[in-house]
Amino acid sequence: MEHYICTGSCNGVSEEEGICLADNCSKQYEMLEPCNCTDGKHGRGVITKDSIGNILNNGDSVFLIKDLPLKGTSQVYKQGTVAQNIKLTDDPAYVECRFGKTAIMLKTEFLKKK
């Protein structure tokens, strides 16, 4: 089935032809590109999914599904804590998240897309 994707930083997907309206996207207000992929990868290679199978993209917001202690410190990130503007890595099992000024790598098995 043909659909349309944004090749900018938001990696948006739409069933209808149009322009990208995502905030902070490098191709905001540019036309979406047609895509006929059947594997859901949209020619991007590795797909990163959260704990329940939702596809994650750069810039998504996620929240923790369980309390996670930060190695080497006494700090614990509580269940429900939101990380905004995540960055995908080459490994689909990890994403880079920021909590305040702290940037950490988290396993996707502990995250759920907001």
LOLUM-748676 format. One record per residue: x, y, z of N, C-alpha, C in turn; residue in three letters. Coordinates in steps of 0.02 Angstrom, whole numbers, padded with zeros to 5 digits, always signed. Layout:
residues N
XYZXYZXYZALA;...
//
This chain:
residues 114
+00042-00059+00000+00000+00000+00000+00044+00062+00000MET;+00029+00108-00044+00070+00169-00048+00054+00215+00011GLU;+00107+00244+00040+00101+00293+00092+00155+00345+00081HIS;+00159+00394+00124+00205+00449+00115+00246+00459+00178TYR;+00311+00472+00169+00356+00480+00225+00394+00546+00221ILE;+00413+00571+00279+00456+00630+00282+00528+00606+00287CYS;+00571+00631+00246+00642+00611+00247+00683+00657+00292THR;+00649+00701+00328+00683+00745+00375+00694+00712+00443GLY;+00709+00753+00492+00726+00727+00559+00668+00697+00597SER;+00605+00711+00576+00548+00684+00614+00529+00614+00591CYS;+00549+00593+00531+00534+00527+00504+00459+00511+00504ASN;+00417+00562+00493+00345+00553+00495+00319+00510+00439GLY;+00261+00478+00451+00228+00435+00402+00155+00456+00397VAL;+00130+00460+00335+00061+00480+00324+00030+00436+00270SER;-00035+00424+00276-00071+00385+00226-00090+00430+00167GLU;-00089+00496+00177-00110+00543+00125-00051+00587+00103GLU;-00053+00607+00040-00003+00652+00013-00009+00720+00047GLU;+00046+00753+00059+00043+00819+00090+00113+00844+00107GLY;+00115+00890+00155+00178+00919+00177+00190+00900+00250ILE;+00254+00903+00271+00272+00888+00340+00256+00949+00383CYS;+00218+00939+00436+00200+00994+00481+00232+00985+00550LEU;+00278+00938+00557+00308+00925+00622+00353+00983+00644ALA;+00346+01003+00707+00389+01055+00734+00461+01030+00738ASP;+00508+01074+00726+00579+01059+00731+00603+01006+00682ASN;+00567+00993+00629+00589+00946+00578+00632+00984+00528CYS;+00685+00952+00505+00730+00984+00457+00697+00995+00389SER;+00641+00961+00375+00605+00969+00312+00533+00991+00323LYS;+00522+01032+00375+00456+01057+00389+00431+01099+00330GLN;+00368+01089+00311+00334+01123+00256+00359+01100+00188TYR;+00395+01043+00184+00414+01015+00120+00370+00954+00106GLU;+00364+00936+00042+00321+00881+00021+00345+00814+00049MET;+00298+00772+00069+00315+00704+00091+00331+00662+00030LEU;+00376+00614+00038+00398+00571-00017+00354+00508-00020GLU;+00334+00486-00080+00296+00423-00085+00340+00363-00068PRO;+00309+00312-00036+00346+00252-00016+00299+00192-00025CYS;+00325+00139-00053+00285+00078-00065+00312+00019-00026ASN;+00349+00031+00028+00379-00025+00065+00324-00068+00097CYS;+00339-00132+00105+00293-00177+00138+00320-00200+00205THR;+00384-00185+00220+00414-00208+00282+00411-00157+00338ASP;+00386-00096+00324+00380-00044+00375+00445-00008+00389GLY;+00498-00023+00352+00562+00010+00365+00571+00074+00326LYS;+00531+00084+00274+00534+00145+00233+00604+00159+00206HIS;+00641+00106+00192+00708+00114+00166+00758+00138+00217GLY;+00742+00135+00281+00786+00161+00333+00831+00108+00364ARG;+00821+00045+00350+00863-00006+00379+00835-00030+00446GLY;+00869-00015+00500+00851-00040+00566+00789-00003+00593VAL;+00743-00041+00622+00684-00012+00654+00690-00020+00729ILE;+00679+00034+00765+00682+00033+00838+00610+00035+00864THR;+00594-00012+00909+00527-00016+00937+00529-00012+01013LYS;+00475+00014+01042+00471+00017+01115+00450-00051+01144ASP;+00435-00053+01207+00420-00116+01242+00358-00151+01217SER;+00310-00114+01187+00249-00146+01162+00246-00148+01086ILE;+00300-00129+01053+00303-00137+00981+00290-00075+00939GLY;+00279-00017+00971+00271+00045+00933+00338+00066+00903ASN;+00337+00088+00841+00399+00111+00808+00419+00178+00836ILE;+00482+00183+00857+00510+00246+00883+00548+00283+00829LEU;+00542+00349+00830+00577+00393+00784+00617+00444+00823ASN;+00666+00475+00791+00702+00530+00823+00653+00584+00842ASN;+00661+00612+00902+00618+00666+00924+00555+00644+00960GLY;+00541+00580+00964+00482+00556+01000+00490+00567+01075ASP;+00434+00566+01111+00434+00567+01184+00417+00498+01208SER;+00451+00475+01259+00439+00409+01288+00436+00416+01364VAL;+00406+00366+01397+00408+00365+01469+00430+00296+01494PHE;+00456+00295+01554+00482+00233+01584+00424+00190+01609LEU;+00430+00124+01599+00377+00079+01622+00395+00046+01688ILE;+00455+00060+01715+00474+00035+01780+00529+00080+01809LYS;+00539+00076+01875+00591+00115+01907+00659+00089+01884ASP;+00704+00135+01867+00771+00116+01844+00824+00152+01884LEU;+00868+00115+01920+00924+00148+01954+00978+00165+01904PRO;+01010+00222+01913+01064+00244+01870+01129+00215+01896LEU;+01163+00175+01855+01224+00141+01877+01276+00192+01901LYS;+01309+00175+01957+01363+00217+01983+01339+00274+02026GLY;+01273+00282+02034+01245+00335+02077+01189+00306+02119THR;+01163+00347+02164+01106+00325+02204+01040+00350+02173SER;+01045+00381+02115+00986+00410+02082+00943+00355+02050GLN;+00877+00362+02057+00830+00315+02027+00780+00355+01985VAL;+00771+00335+01922+00721+00366+01879+00656+00326+01890TYR;+00604+00361+01911+00541+00328+01929+00499+00310+01869LYS;+00457+00260+01878+00409+00240+01827+00366+00300+01809GLN;+00355+00310+01744+00315+00366+01720+00354+00428+01702GLY;+00419+00429+01718+00462+00486+01701+00465+00492+01625THR;+00455+00553+01600+00453+00564+01527+00520+00590+01502VAL;+00542+00562+01447+00602+00586+01411+00577+00612+01344ALA;+00592+00674+01329+00570+00704+01266+00629+00708+01218GLN;+00612+00708+01154+00661+00718+01101+00717+00665+01103ASN;+00697+00601+01101+00746+00547+01102+00786+00545+01037ILE;+00844+00513+01040+00885+00504+00980+00897+00429+00971LYS;+00886+00405+00912+00897+00334+00897+00972+00321+00889LEU;+00991+00259+00902+01061+00239+00894+01065+00186+00839THR;+01125+00163+00824+01133+00110+00775+01107+00043+00800ASP;+01103+00036+00866+01078-00025+00897+01003-00016+00913ASP;+00959-00056+00883+00887-00046+00895+00865-00062+00967PRO;+00909-00089+01008+00891-00105+01078+00902-00045+01124ALA;+00934+00009+01100+00950+00067+01141+00929+00132+01108TYR;+00910+00181+01149+00898+00250+01126+00933+00297+01174VAL;+00951+00356+01150+00981+00407+01192+00926+00453+01217GLU;+00921+00460+01283+00870+00501+01314+00902+00556+01356CYS;+00865+00610+01366+00888+00663+01410+00837+00673+01465ARG;+00862+00672+01527+00821+00689+01585+00853+00750+01616PHE;+00824+00808+01603+00856+00870+01625+00919+00881+01584GLY;+00975+00887+01618+01039+00897+01583+01078+00832+01576LYS;+01050+00777+01601+01083+00712+01599+01062+00673+01537THR;+01111+00654+01496+01097+00613+01437+01119+00542+01452ALA;+01073+00493+01443+01090+00424+01457+01063+00380+01401ILE;+01091+00320+01395+01067+00270+01348+01020+00223+01386MET;+00961+00212+01359+00914+00167+01392+00894+00111+01344LEU;+00882+00053+01372+00856-00002+01332+00783+00011+01315LYS;+00764-00004+01254+00696+00009+01232+00645-00036+01267THR;+00668-00091+01297+00621-00135+01333+00592-00102+01395GLU;+00621-00046+01418+00595-00011+01477+00558+00053+01458PHE;+00545+00063+01394+00513+00125+01370+00447+00112+01335LEU;+00404+00161+01338+00341+00159+01301+00331+00227+01269LYS;+00311+00227+01205+00300+00289+01168+00241+00326+01198LYS;+00249+00392+01205+00197+00433+01234+00146+00452+01182LYS;
//
